Amino acid sequence: MSVFISNAYAQAAAGGDPTGGLMGLAPLVLMFIVLWFLMIRPQMKRAKEHKTMVSALAKGDEVVTQGGIAGRVTKVGDAYLNLEIADNVTIVVQNQAVVTVLPKGTLKTL
């Protein structure tokens, strides 16, 4: 009776993936490797260099903080250090706030 509608029959299942599905993970693994070498590894190296620089700070070093304050180290503690930023003006900052150590003699006004 159905003139316009044809019968729909189930088709056979498609063949299995010959690679076993592992090739689907390859792009994800490749992206992780690229991310590791381009972002994570350099950041870890930079953090290690900063930690070494901070642990090597000594009295008399001329430094710049994250806030842009330049000064001479007058006292080094475990977590804090004293910076002389002008004559008779000393501030206390965290050791981790030091961004760079300047060459000796850079700050001549102190």
Gaussian input, Z-matrix of N, CA and C with variables (Angstrom, degrees):
# hf/3-21g

backbone

0 1
 N
 C     1     B1
 C     2     B2     1     A1
 N     3     B3     2     A2     1     D1
 C     4     B4     3     A3     2     D2
 C     5     B5     4     A4     3     D3
 N     6     B6     5     A5     4     D4
 C     7     B7     6     A6     5     D5
 C     8     B8     7     A7     6     D6
 N     9     B9     8     A8     7     D7
 C    10    B10     9     A9     8     D8
 C    11    B11    10    A10     9     D9
 N    12    B12    11    A11    10    D10
 C    13    B13    12    A12    11    D11
 C    14    B14    13    A13    12    D12
 N    15    B15    14    A14    13    D13
 C    16    B16    15    A15    14    D14
 C    17    B17    16    A16    15    D15
 N    18    B18    17    A17    16    D16
 C    19    B19    18    A18    17    D17
 C    20    B20    19    A19    18    D18
 N    21    B21    20    A20    19    D19
 C    22    B22    21    A21    20    D20
 C    23    B23    22    A22    21    D21
 N    24    B24    23    A23    22    D22
 C    25    B25    24    A24    23    D23
 C    26    B26    25    A25    24    D24
 N    27    B27    26    A26    25    D25
 C    28    B28    27    A27    26    D26
 C    29    B29    28    A28    27    D27
 N    30    B30    29    A29    28    D28
 C    31    B31    30    A30    29    D29
 C    32    B32    31    A31    30    D30
 N    33    B33    32    A32    31    D31
 C    34    B34    33    A33    32    D32
 C    35    B35    34    A34    33    D33
 N    36    B36    35    A35    34    D34
 C    37    B37    36    A36    35    D35
 C    38    B38    37    A37    36    D36
 N    39    B39    38    A38    37    D37
 C    40    B40    39    A39    38    D38
 C    41    B41    40    A40    39    D39
 N    42    B42    41    A41    40    D40
 C    43    B43    42    A42    41    D41
 C    44    B44    43    A43    42    D42
 N    45    B45    44    A44    43    D43
 C    46    B46    45    A45    44    D44
 C    47    B47    46    A46    45    D45
 N    48    B48    47    A47    46    D46
 C    49    B49    48    A48    47    D47
 C    50    B50    49    A49    48    D48
 N    51    B51    50    A50    49    D49
 C    52    B52    51    A51    50    D50
 C    53    B53    52    A52    51    D51
 N    54    B54    53    A53    52    D52
 C    55    B55    54    A54    53    D53
 C    56    B56    55    A55    54    D54
 N    57    B57    56    A56    55    D55
 C    58    B58    57    A57    56    D56
 C    59    B59    58    A58    57    D57
 N    60    B60    59    A59    58    D58
 C    61    B61    60    A60    59    D59
 C    62    B62    61    A61    60    D60
 N    63    B63    62    A62    61    D61
 C    64    B64    63    A63    62    D62
 C    65    B65    64    A64    63    D63
 N    66    B66    65    A65    64    D64
 C    67    B67    66    A66    65    D65
 C    68    B68    67    A67    66    D66
 N    69    B69    68    A68    67    D67
 C    70    B70    69    A69    68    D68
 C    71    B71    70    A70    69    D69
 N    72    B72    71    A71    70    D70
 C    73    B73    72    A72    71    D71
 C    74    B74    73    A73    72    D72
 N    75    B75    74    A74    73    D73
 C    76    B76    75    A75    74    D74
 C    77    B77    76    A76    75    D75
 N    78    B78    77    A77    76    D76
 C    79    B79    78    A78    77    D77
 C    80    B80    79    A79    78    D78
 N    81    B81    80    A80    79    D79
 C    82    B82    81    A81    80    D80
 C    83    B83    82    A82    81    D81
 N    84    B84    83    A83    82    D82
 C    85    B85    84    A84    83    D83
 C    86    B86    85    A85    84    D84
 N    87    B87    86    A86    85    D85
 C    88    B88    87    A87    86    D86
 C    89    B89    88    A88    87    D87
 N    90    B90    89    A89    88    D88
 C    91    B91    90    A90    89    D89
 C    92    B92    91    A91    90    D90
 N    93    B93    92    A92    91    D91
 C    94    B94    93    A93    92    D92
 C    95    B95    94    A94    93    D93
 N    96    B96    95    A95    94    D94
 C    97    B97    96    A96    95    D95
 C    98    B98    97    A97    96    D96
 N    99    B99    98    A98    97    D97
 C   100   B100    99    A99    98    D98
 C   101   B101   100   A100    99    D99
 N   102   B102   101   A101   100   D100
 C   103   B103   102   A102   101   D101
 C   104   B104   103   A103   102   D102
 N   105   B105   104   A104   103   D103
 C   106   B106   105   A105   104   D104
 C   107   B107   106   A106   105   D105
 N   108   B108   107   A107   106   D106
 C   109   B109   108   A108   107   D107
 C   110   B110   109   A109   108   D108
 N   111   B111   110   A110   109   D109
 C   112   B112   111   A111   110   D110
 C   113   B113   112   A112   111   D111
 N   114   B114   113   A113   112   D112
 C   115   B115   114   A114   113   D113
 C   116   B116   115   A115   114   D114
 N   117   B117   116   A116   115   D115
 C   118   B118   117   A117   116   D116
 C   119   B119   118   A118   117   D117
 N   120   B120   119   A119   118   D118
 C   121   B121   120   A120   119   D119
 C   122   B122   121   A121   120   D120
 N   123   B123   122   A122   121   D121
 C   124   B124   123   A123   122   D122
 C   125   B125   124   A124   123   D123
 N   126   B126   125   A125   124   D124
 C   127   B127   126   A126   125   D125
 C   128   B128   127   A127   126   D126
 N   129   B129   128   A128   127   D127
 C   130   B130   129   A129   128   D128
 C   131   B131   130   A130   129   D129
 N   132   B132   131   A131   130   D130
 C   133   B133   132   A132   131   D131
 C   134   B134   133   A133   132   D132
 N   135   B135   134   A134   133   D133
 C   136   B136   135   A135   134   D134
 C   137   B137   136   A136   135   D135
 N   138   B138   137   A137   136   D136
 C   139   B139   138   A138   137   D137
 C   140   B140   139   A139   138   D138
 N   141   B141   140   A140   139   D139
 C   142   B142   141   A141   140   D140
 C   143   B143   142   A142   141   D141
 N   144   B144   143   A143   142   D142
 C   145   B145   144   A144   143   D143
 C   146   B146   145   A145   144   D144
 N   147   B147   146   A146   145   D145
 C   148   B148   147   A147   146   D146
 C   149   B149   148   A148   147   D147
 N   150   B150   149   A149   148   D148
 C   151   B151   150   A150   149   D149
 C   152   B152   151   A151   150   D150
 N   153   B153   152   A152   151   D151
 C   154   B154   153   A153   152   D152
 C   155   B155   154   A154   153   D153
 N   156   B156   155   A155   154   D154
 C   157   B157   156   A156   155   D155
 C   158   B158   157   A157   156   D156
 N   159   B159   158   A158   157   D157
 C   160   B160   159   A159   158   D158
 C   161   B161   160   A160   159   D159
 N   162   B162   161   A161   160   D160
 C   163   B163   162   A162   161   D161
 C   164   B164   163   A163   162   D162
 N   165   B165   164   A164   163   D163
 C   166   B166   165   A165   164   D164
 C   167   B167   166   A166   165   D165
 N   168   B168   167   A167   166   D166
 C   169   B169   168   A168   167   D167
 C   170   B170   169   A169   168   D168
 N   171   B171   170   A170   169   D169
 C   172   B172   171   A171   170   D170
 C   173   B173   172   A172   171   D171
 N   174   B174   173   A173   172   D172
 C   175   B175   174   A174   173   D173
 C   176   B176   175   A175   174   D174
 N   177   B177   176   A176   175   D175
 C   178   B178   177   A177   176   D176
 C   179   B179   178   A178   177   D177
 N   180   B180   179   A179   178   D178
 C   181   B181   180   A180   179   D179
 C   182   B182   181   A181   180   D180
 N   183   B183   182   A182   181   D181
 C   184   B184   183   A183   182   D182
 C   185   B185   184   A184   183   D183
 N   186   B186   185   A185   184   D184
 C   187   B187   186   A186   185   D185
 C   188   B188   187   A187   186   D186
 N   189   B189   188   A188   187   D187
 C   190   B190   189   A189   188   D188
 C   191   B191   190   A190   189   D189
 N   192   B192   191   A191   190   D190
 C   193   B193   192   A192   191   D191
 C   194   B194   193   A193   192   D192
 N   195   B195   194   A194   193   D193
 C   196   B196   195   A195   194   D194
 C   197   B197   196   A196   195   D195
 N   198   B198   197   A197   196   D196
 C   199   B199   198   A198   197   D197
 C   200   B200   199   A199   198   D198
 N   201   B201   200   A200   199   D199
 C   202   B202   201   A201   200   D200
 C   203   B203   202   A202   201   D201
 N   204   B204   203   A203   202   D202
 C   205   B205   204   A204   203   D203
 C   206   B206   205   A205   204   D204
 N   207   B207   206   A206   205   D205
 C   208   B208   207   A207   206   D206
 C   209   B209   208   A208   207   D207
 N   210   B210   209   A209   208   D208
 C   211   B211   210   A210   209   D209
 C   212   B212   211   A211   210   D210
 N   213   B213   212   A212   211   D211
 C   214   B214   213   A213   212   D212
 C   215   B215   214   A214   213   D213
 N   216   B216   215   A215   214   D214
 C   217   B217   216   A216   215   D215
 C   218   B218   217   A217   216   D216
 N   219   B219   218   A218   217   D217
 C   220   B220   219   A219   218   D218
 C   221   B221   220   A220   219   D219
 N   222   B222   221   A221   220   D220
 C   223   B223   222   A222   221   D221
 C   224   B224   223   A223   222   D222
 N   225   B225   224   A224   223   D223
 C   226   B226   225   A225   224   D224
 C   227   B227   226   A226   225   D225
 N   228   B228   227   A227   226   D226
 C   229   B229   228   A228   227   D227
 C   230   B230   229   A229   228   D228
 N   231   B231   230   A230   229   D229
 C   232   B232   231   A231   230   D230
 C   233   B233   232   A232   231   D231
 N   234   B234   233   A233   232   D232
 C   235   B235   234   A234   233   D233
 C   236   B236   235   A235   234   D234
 N   237   B237   236   A236   235   D235
 C   238   B238   237   A237   236   D236
 C   239   B239   238   A238   237   D237
 N   240   B240   239   A239   238   D238
 C   241   B241   240   A240   239   D239
 C   242   B242   241   A241   240   D240
 N   243   B243   242   A242   241   D241
 C   244   B244   243   A243   242   D242
 C   245   B245   244   A244   243   D243
 N   246   B246   245   A245   244   D244
 C   247   B247   246   A246   245   D245
 C   248   B248   247   A247   246   D246
 N   249   B249   248   A248   247   D247
 C   250   B250   249   A249   248   D248
 C   251   B251   250   A250   249   D249
 N   252   B252   251   A251   250   D250
 C   253   B253   252   A252   251   D251
 C   254   B254   253   A253   252   D252
 N   255   B255   254   A254   253   D253
 C   256   B256   255   A255   254   D254
 C   257   B257   256   A256   255   D255
 N   258   B258   257   A257   256   D256
 C   259   B259   258   A258   257   D257
 C   260   B260   259   A259   258   D258
 N   261   B261   260   A260   259   D259
 C   262   B262   261   A261   260   D260
 C   263   B263   262   A262   261   D261
 N   264   B264   263   A263   262   D262
 C   265   B265   264   A264   263   D263
 C   266   B266   265   A265   264   D264
 N   267   B267   266   A266   265   D265
 C   268   B268   267   A267   266   D266
 C   269   B269   268   A268   267   D267
 N   270   B270   269   A269   268   D268
 C   271   B271   270   A270   269   D269
 C   272   B272   271   A271   270   D270
 N   273   B273   272   A272   271   D271
 C   274   B274   273   A273   272   D272
 C   275   B275   274   A274   273   D273
 N   276   B276   275   A275   274   D274
 C   277   B277   276   A276   275   D275
 C   278   B278   277   A277   276   D276
 N   279   B279   278   A278   277   D277
 C   280   B280   279   A279   278   D278
 C   281   B281   280   A280   279   D279
 N   282   B282   281   A281   280   D280
 C   283   B283   282   A282   281   D281
 C   284   B284   283   A283   282   D282
 N   285   B285   284   A284   283   D283
 C   286   B286   285   A285   284   D284
 C   287   B287   286   A286   285   D285
 N   288   B288   287   A287   286   D286
 C   289   B289   288   A288   287   D287
 C   290   B290   289   A289   288   D288
 N   291   B291   290   A290   289   D289
 C   292   B292   291   A291   290   D290
 C   293   B293   292   A292   291   D291
 N   294   B294   293   A293   292   D292
 C   295   B295   294   A294   293   D293
 C   296   B296   295   A295   294   D294
 N   297   B297   296   A296   295   D295
 C   298   B298   297   A297   296   D296
 C   299   B299   298   A298   297   D297
 N   300   B300   299   A299   298   D298
 C   301   B301   300   A300   299   D299
 C   302   B302   301   A301   300   D300
 N   303   B303   302   A302   301   D301
 C   304   B304   303   A303   302   D302
 C   305   B305   304   A304   303   D303
 N   306   B306   305   A305   304   D304
 C   307   B307   306   A306   305   D305
 C   308   B308   307   A307   306   D306
 N   309   B309   308   A308   307   D307
 C   310   B310   309   A309   308   D308
 C   311   B311   310   A310   309   D309
 N   312   B312   311   A311   310   D310
 C   313   B313   312   A312   311   D311
 C   314   B314   313   A313   312   D312
 N   315   B315   314   A314   313   D313
 C   316   B316   315   A315   314   D314
 C   317   B317   316   A316   315   D315
 N   318   B318   317   A317   316   D316
 C   319   B319   318   A318   317   D317
 C   320   B320   319   A319   318   D318
 N   321   B321   320   A320   319   D319
 C   322   B322   321   A321   320   D320
 C   323   B323   322   A322   321   D321
 N   324   B324   323   A323   322   D322
 C   325   B325   324   A324   323   D323
 C   326   B326   325   A325   324   D324
 N   327   B327   326   A326   325   D325
 C   328   B328   327   A327   326   D326
 C   329   B329   328   A328   327   D327

   B1=1.4217
   B2=1.5134
   B3=1.3515
   B4=1.4537
   B5=1.5255
   B6=1.2581
   B7=1.4460
   B8=1.5220
   B9=1.3069
   B10=1.4631
   B11=1.5283
   B12=1.2920
   B13=1.4531
   B14=1.5249
   B15=1.3286
   B16=1.4586
   B17=1.5235
   B18=1.2942
   B19=1.4616
   B20=1.5256
   B21=1.3307
   B22=1.4609
   B23=1.5101
   B24=1.3206
   B25=1.4493
   B26=1.5270
   B27=1.3114
   B28=1.4629
   B29=1.5135
   B30=1.3015
   B31=1.4586
   B32=1.5228
   B33=1.3045
   B34=1.4639
   B35=1.5239
   B36=1.3221
   B37=1.4648
   B38=1.5176
   B39=1.3293
   B40=1.4642
   B41=1.5147
   B42=1.3315
   B43=1.4624
   B44=1.5170
   B45=1.3039
   B46=1.4532
   B47=1.5219
   B48=1.3228
   B49=1.4636
   B50=1.5294
   B51=1.3206
   B52=1.4577
   B53=1.5255
   B54=1.3422
   B55=1.4676
   B56=1.5241
   B57=1.2950
   B58=1.4592
   B59=1.5137
   B60=1.3020
   B61=1.4532
   B62=1.5163
   B63=1.3247
   B64=1.4642
   B65=1.5207
   B66=1.3103
   B67=1.4704
   B68=1.5256
   B69=1.3088
   B70=1.4599
   B71=1.5196
   B72=1.3205
   B73=1.4577
   B74=1.5291
   B75=1.3151
   B76=1.4667
   B77=1.5318
   B78=1.3422
   B79=1.4743
   B80=1.5272
   B81=1.3271
   B82=1.4583
   B83=1.5246
   B84=1.3212
   B85=1.4619
   B86=1.5271
   B87=1.3081
   B88=1.4669
   B89=1.5305
   B90=1.3331
   B91=1.4712
   B92=1.5253
   B93=1.3375
   B94=1.4596
   B95=1.5231
   B96=1.3221
   B97=1.4653
   B98=1.5171
   B99=1.3348
   B100=1.4697
   B101=1.5229
   B102=1.3315
   B103=1.4676
   B104=1.5230
   B105=1.3215
   B106=1.4619
   B107=1.5183
   B108=1.3338
   B109=1.4521
   B110=1.5228
   B111=1.3211
   B112=1.4603
   B113=1.5217
   B114=1.3379
   B115=1.4620
   B116=1.5261
   B117=1.3077
   B118=1.4647
   B119=1.5251
   B120=1.3094
   B121=1.4630
   B122=1.5315
   B123=1.3479
   B124=1.4784
   B125=1.5276
   B126=1.3341
   B127=1.4606
   B128=1.5257
   B129=1.3282
   B130=1.4640
   B131=1.5259
   B132=1.3239
   B133=1.4668
   B134=1.5276
   B135=1.3364
   B136=1.4552
   B137=1.5256
   B138=1.3325
   B139=1.4707
   B140=1.5227
   B141=1.3136
   B142=1.4586
   B143=1.5267
   B144=1.3377
   B145=1.4665
   B146=1.5295
   B147=1.3431
   B148=1.4627
   B149=1.5228
   B150=1.3204
   B151=1.4622
   B152=1.5278
   B153=1.3269
   B154=1.4624
   B155=1.5279
   B156=1.3435
   B157=1.4603
   B158=1.5325
   B159=1.3227
   B160=1.4665
   B161=1.5274
   B162=1.3170
   B163=1.4657
   B164=1.5272
   B165=1.3330
   B166=1.4622
   B167=1.5285
   B168=1.3295
   B169=1.4668
   B170=1.5269
   B171=1.3235
   B172=1.4575
   B173=1.5186
   B174=1.3246
   B175=1.4579
   B176=1.5256
   B177=1.3419
   B178=1.4555
   B179=1.5210
   B180=1.3357
   B181=1.4655
   B182=1.5260
   B183=1.3090
   B184=1.4626
   B185=1.5161
   B186=1.3493
   B187=1.4554
   B188=1.5231
   B189=1.3474
   B190=1.4594
   B191=1.5162
   B192=1.3477
   B193=1.4622
   B194=1.5214
   B195=1.3219
   B196=1.4622
   B197=1.5218
   B198=1.2862
   B199=1.4667
   B200=1.5156
   B201=1.3309
   B202=1.4519
   B203=1.5137
   B204=1.3097
   B205=1.4579
   B206=1.5214
   B207=1.3134
   B208=1.4638
   B209=1.5241
   B210=1.3215
   B211=1.4542
   B212=1.5098
   B213=1.3362
   B214=1.4668
   B215=1.5235
   B216=1.3198
   B217=1.4631
   B218=1.5202
   B219=1.3547
   B220=1.4621
   B221=1.5205
   B222=1.3382
   B223=1.4646
   B224=1.5214
   B225=1.3345
   B226=1.4683
   B227=1.5220
   B228=1.3370
   B229=1.4592
   B230=1.5175
   B231=1.3297
   B232=1.4597
   B233=1.5243
   B234=1.3249
   B235=1.4589
   B236=1.5340
   B237=1.3287
   B238=1.4671
   B239=1.5243
   B240=1.3291
   B241=1.4605
   B242=1.5171
   B243=1.3274
   B244=1.4589
   B245=1.5133
   B246=1.3394
   B247=1.4603
   B248=1.5118
   B249=1.3070
   B250=1.4625
   B251=1.5198
   B252=1.3519
   B253=1.4616
   B254=1.5242
   B255=1.3071
   B256=1.4647
   B257=1.5247
   B258=1.3175
   B259=1.4590
   B260=1.5170
   B261=1.3173
   B262=1.4645
   B263=1.5348
   B264=1.3262
   B265=1.4706
   B266=1.5250
   B267=1.3312
   B268=1.4557
   B269=1.5186
   B270=1.3192
   B271=1.4580
   B272=1.5301
   B273=1.3315
   B274=1.4584
   B275=1.5242
   B276=1.3307
   B277=1.4624
   B278=1.5271
   B279=1.3116
   B280=1.4585
   B281=1.5221
   B282=1.3182
   B283=1.4634
   B284=1.5202
   B285=1.3275
   B286=1.4652
   B287=1.5181
   B288=1.3349
   B289=1.4584
   B290=1.5253
   B291=1.3145
   B292=1.4671
   B293=1.5215
   B294=1.3390
   B295=1.4596
   B296=1.5172
   B297=1.3240
   B298=1.4552
   B299=1.5167
   B300=1.3087
   B301=1.4656
   B302=1.5260
   B303=1.3197
   B304=1.4643
   B305=1.5175
   B306=1.3263
   B307=1.4641
   B308=1.5289
   B309=1.3226
   B310=1.4659
   B311=1.5315
   B312=1.3322
   B313=1.4635
   B314=1.5025
   B315=1.3290
   B316=1.4655
   B317=1.5178
   B318=1.3145
   B319=1.4662
   B320=1.5211
   B321=1.3069
   B322=1.4563
   B323=1.5169
   B324=1.3366
   B325=1.4598
   B326=1.5072
   B327=1.3153
   B328=1.4569
   B329=1.5124
   A1=113.27
   A2=116.68
   A3=116.98
   A4=108.77
   A5=115.38
   A6=121.80
   A7=110.62
   A8=117.31
   A9=121.42
   A10=113.34
   A11=120.28
   A12=123.11
   A13=108.40
   A14=115.05
   A15=118.28
   A16=109.45
   A17=116.60
   A18=121.39
   A19=110.08
   A20=116.81
   A21=122.36
   A22=107.79
   A23=115.71
   A24=120.90
   A25=109.22
   A26=117.67
   A27=122.41
   A28=109.57
   A29=115.19
   A30=119.70
   A31=109.23
   A32=115.67
   A33=120.43
   A34=109.42
   A35=117.35
   A36=122.07
   A37=109.52
   A38=114.54
   A39=119.75
   A40=109.62
   A41=116.46
   A42=121.09
   A43=110.96
   A44=117.32
   A45=122.48
   A46=111.43
   A47=116.33
   A48=122.09
   A49=108.67
   A50=118.62
   A51=119.86
   A52=113.38
   A53=118.77
   A54=120.36
   A55=111.82
   A56=117.78
   A57=120.64
   A58=113.69
   A59=119.74
   A60=122.82
   A61=114.29
   A62=118.97
   A63=121.09
   A64=111.93
   A65=116.76
   A66=118.65
   A67=111.45
   A68=117.19
   A69=120.55
   A70=111.99
   A71=117.55
   A72=121.91
   A73=112.88
   A74=116.71
   A75=120.63
   A76=113.14
   A77=120.27
   A78=118.51
   A79=113.16
   A80=116.30
   A81=119.95
   A82=111.30
   A83=116.20
   A84=120.91
   A85=110.18
   A86=116.92
   A87=121.27
   A88=111.18
   A89=117.68
   A90=120.48
   A91=110.89
   A92=117.68
   A93=120.48
   A94=110.47
   A95=117.50
   A96=120.91
   A97=111.03
   A98=116.49
   A99=120.36
   A100=110.21
   A101=117.58
   A102=121.88
   A103=110.47
   A104=117.45
   A105=121.94
   A106=111.09
   A107=117.32
   A108=120.27
   A109=113.63
   A110=118.71
   A111=120.62
   A112=113.91
   A113=118.23
   A114=119.12
   A115=113.74
   A116=118.01
   A117=120.66
   A118=111.38
   A119=117.91
   A120=121.29
   A121=112.48
   A122=119.86
   A123=118.32
   A124=112.92
   A125=117.52
   A126=120.00
   A127=110.96
   A128=117.01
   A129=120.40
   A130=110.65
   A131=117.24
   A132=121.32
   A133=110.33
   A134=116.97
   A135=121.69
   A136=111.02
   A137=117.07
   A138=121.11
   A139=110.61
   A140=117.23
   A141=120.86
   A142=110.90
   A143=117.25
   A144=121.13
   A145=110.82
   A146=117.68
   A147=121.38
   A148=110.45
   A149=117.01
   A150=120.74
   A151=110.54
   A152=117.30
   A153=121.29
   A154=110.49
   A155=116.81
   A156=121.24
   A157=110.47
   A158=117.24
   A159=121.08
   A160=110.48
   A161=117.23
   A162=119.10
   A163=112.01
   A164=117.59
   A165=121.07
   A166=112.78
   A167=118.71
   A168=120.57
   A169=110.37
   A170=114.63
   A171=120.07
   A172=109.08
   A173=115.58
   A174=121.61
   A175=109.11
   A176=116.09
   A177=121.22
   A178=113.76
   A179=118.34
   A180=120.77
   A181=109.68
   A182=115.68
   A183=121.46
   A184=107.43
   A185=116.23
   A186=121.23
   A187=111.15
   A188=114.55
   A189=122.62
   A190=107.12
   A191=116.83
   A192=121.62
   A193=110.31
   A194=115.75
   A195=121.24
   A196=111.72
   A197=117.12
   A198=121.18
   A199=113.34
   A200=117.41
   A201=121.09
   A202=114.03
   A203=118.16
   A204=121.42
   A205=108.73
   A206=115.53
   A207=120.94
   A208=108.50
   A209=115.31
   A210=118.71
   A211=111.37
   A212=114.05
   A213=122.14
   A214=108.71
   A215=116.64
   A216=122.04
   A217=109.06
   A218=115.63
   A219=120.07
   A220=112.15
   A221=116.75
   A222=120.45
   A223=108.06
   A224=116.29
   A225=121.28
   A226=108.20
   A227=115.63
   A228=121.13
   A229=110.35
   A230=116.25
   A231=120.30
   A232=111.76
   A233=117.63
   A234=121.26
   A235=112.71
   A236=116.78
   A237=120.77
   A238=110.15
   A239=114.60
   A240=119.85
   A241=108.93
   A242=115.53
   A243=121.46
   A244=108.44
   A245=115.50
   A246=121.81
   A247=109.42
   A248=116.53
   A249=121.26
   A250=106.10
   A251=115.87
   A252=119.74
   A253=112.06
   A254=117.68
   A255=123.56
   A256=106.31
   A257=116.79
   A258=119.57
   A259=109.92
   A260=116.47
   A261=124.48
   A262=113.34
   A263=118.12
   A264=121.73
   A265=107.31
   A266=115.43
   A267=121.16
   A268=108.85
   A269=116.52
   A270=121.53
   A271=108.81
   A272=115.31
   A273=121.61
   A274=107.64
   A275=116.64
   A276=121.67
   A277=108.95
   A278=115.60
   A279=120.18
   A280=109.48
   A281=115.77
   A282=120.07
   A283=111.38
   A284=116.80
   A285=121.05
   A286=112.97
   A287=117.90
   A288=121.04
   A289=112.36
   A290=117.11
   A291=120.09
   A292=108.69
   A293=115.54
   A294=120.84
   A295=110.85
   A296=116.29
   A297=119.34
   A298=110.97
   A299=115.02
   A300=121.82
   A301=106.60
   A302=115.11
   A303=120.47
   A304=110.90
   A305=117.27
   A306=119.49
   A307=110.52
   A308=116.36
   A309=120.45
   A310=109.26
   A311=115.03
   A312=120.94
   A313=115.11
   A314=118.34
   A315=120.88
   A316=110.86
   A317=116.86
   A318=121.53
   A319=109.12
   A320=117.77
   A321=121.69
   A322=112.71
   A323=118.10
   A324=120.96
   A325=113.31
   A326=119.06
   A327=120.50
   A328=110.86
   D1=-29.74
   D2=-176.92
   D3=-81.06
   D4=108.26
   D5=-177.62
   D6=-88.93
   D7=-37.15
   D8=-174.14
   D9=-94.55
   D10=-20.41
   D11=-175.12
   D12=-109.35
   D13=123.09
   D14=178.35
   D15=-91.58
   D16=160.03
   D17=179.87
   D18=-73.70
   D19=139.92
   D20=178.20
   D21=-103.81
   D22=123.43
   D23=179.50
   D24=-112.28
   D25=146.04
   D26=179.43
   D27=-67.95
   D28=140.52
   D29=178.42
   D30=-93.10
   D31=160.27
   D32=178.41
   D33=-69.38
   D34=149.83
   D35=179.89
   D36=-64.58
   D37=143.95
   D38=178.31
   D39=-69.22
   D40=155.75
   D41=179.72
   D42=-64.77
   D43=152.55
   D44=-178.91
   D45=-67.50
   D46=161.48
   D47=178.95
   D48=-69.72
   D49=119.85
   D50=-176.12
   D51=-66.98
   D52=-19.86
   D53=-179.75
   D54=-89.16
   D55=-5.43
   D56=177.27
   D57=78.25
   D58=12.65
   D59=177.84
   D60=84.69
   D61=-3.95
   D62=-179.24
   D63=-72.35
   D64=-27.87
   D65=179.74
   D66=-68.81
   D67=-19.56
   D68=175.66
   D69=-70.11
   D70=-25.52
   D71=179.10
   D72=-86.89
   D73=-17.06
   D74=-176.16
   D75=-57.53
   D76=-45.95
   D77=178.34
   D78=-62.07
   D79=-36.79
   D80=179.52
   D81=-65.96
   D82=-43.60
   D83=178.28
   D84=-65.28
   D85=-41.99
   D86=179.01
   D87=-62.75
   D88=-40.58
   D89=178.57
   D90=-65.49
   D91=-38.17
   D92=178.47
   D93=-65.11
   D94=-42.06
   D95=179.40
   D96=-62.40
   D97=-44.27
   D98=178.42
   D99=-63.47
   D100=-43.11
   D101=178.61
   D102=-60.72
   D103=-41.04
   D104=179.66
   D105=-60.59
   D106=-49.45
   D107=-174.95
   D108=-77.61
   D109=-24.66
   D110=-178.40
   D111=-94.93
   D112=-25.32
   D113=-174.77
   D114=-124.56
   D115=-52.33
   D116=-170.90
   D117=-73.32
   D118=-48.29
   D119=-176.95
   D120=-62.73
   D121=-47.39
   D122=177.43
   D123=-62.15
   D124=-35.19
   D125=179.14
   D126=-66.35
   D127=-39.72
   D128=177.69
   D129=-65.93
   D130=-38.55
   D131=178.58
   D132=-64.84
   D133=-43.09
   D134=179.36
   D135=-63.61
   D136=-40.55
   D137=179.03
   D138=-65.09
   D139=-38.94
   D140=178.99
   D141=-65.82
   D142=-42.14
   D143=177.68
   D144=-62.95
   D145=-40.66
   D146=179.71
   D147=-65.18
   D148=-41.72
   D149=179.28
   D150=-63.18
   D151=-40.47
   D152=178.00
   D153=-64.47
   D154=-42.23
   D155=179.84
   D156=-63.30
   D157=-43.83
   D158=-178.04
   D159=-66.83
   D160=-38.77
   D161=-179.45
   D162=-71.23
   D163=-19.48
   D164=-179.63
   D165=-93.26
   D166=3.39
   D167=179.60
   D168=-64.61
   D169=140.51
   D170=-179.94
   D171=-139.83
   D172=165.67
   D173=178.12
   D174=-60.45
   D175=132.85
   D176=179.36
   D177=99.38
   D178=-13.46
   D179=177.69
   D180=-68.51
   D181=143.88
   D182=176.90
   D183=-103.08
   D184=124.64
   D185=-171.71
   D186=-132.29
   D187=165.40
   D188=172.14
   D189=-124.19
   D190=135.03
   D191=-179.49
   D192=-92.11
   D193=174.32
   D194=177.98
   D195=-61.66
   D196=-30.13
   D197=179.67
   D198=-81.60
   D199=-1.96
   D200=178.65
   D201=90.57
   D202=9.83
   D203=-179.89
   D204=-84.30
   D205=125.15
   D206=178.05
   D207=-103.31
   D208=137.90
   D209=-179.72
   D210=-166.59
   D211=176.34
   D212=-179.80
   D213=-107.05
   D214=133.01
   D215=-179.21
   D216=-71.64
   D217=126.93
   D218=178.50
   D219=-109.23
   D220=-23.26
   D221=179.76
   D222=-154.52
   D223=135.50
   D224=-180.00
   D225=-116.87
   D226=126.66
   D227=175.62
   D228=-114.43
   D229=-170.84
   D230=179.84
   D231=-67.37
   D232=-45.36
   D233=-176.30
   D234=-117.04
   D235=-19.62
   D236=-175.21
   D237=-128.07
   D238=158.72
   D239=172.48
   D240=-140.36
   D241=154.39
   D242=178.56
   D243=-97.65
   D244=132.66
   D245=177.85
   D246=-115.91
   D247=130.48
   D248=172.51
   D249=-92.71
   D250=112.52
   D251=-176.32
   D252=-101.03
   D253=-12.89
   D254=175.14
   D255=-159.37
   D256=174.62
   D257=178.37
   D258=-59.43
   D259=123.62
   D260=178.81
   D261=60.38
   D262=22.73
   D263=175.67
   D264=-121.26
   D265=112.28
   D266=-177.56
   D267=-123.42
   D268=135.59
   D269=176.41
   D270=-121.88
   D271=159.07
   D272=178.29
   D273=-109.34
   D274=127.37
   D275=178.17
   D276=-131.07
   D277=159.82
   D278=175.26
   D279=-72.47
   D280=148.36
   D281=178.54
   D282=-59.40
   D283=-38.04
   D284=-177.19
   D285=-69.56
   D286=-12.85
   D287=179.68
   D288=-78.00
   D289=-11.57
   D290=179.64
   D291=-75.00
   D292=126.38
   D293=-178.37
   D294=-95.79
   D295=-43.04
   D296=-176.77
   D297=-148.42
   D298=153.76
   D299=174.26
   D300=-103.01
   D301=125.73
   D302=-179.27
   D303=-84.23
   D304=156.99
   D305=174.52
   D306=-63.67
   D307=150.24
   D308=-179.44
   D309=-60.31
   D310=139.58
   D311=178.73
   D312=87.60
   D313=2.14
   D314=179.79
   D315=-67.84
   D316=-41.58
   D317=-179.89
   D318=-96.20
   D319=95.34
   D320=-176.57
   D321=-90.38
   D322=-15.82
   D323=-175.74
   D324=-79.84
   D325=-13.67
   D326=-178.58
   D327=-82.62

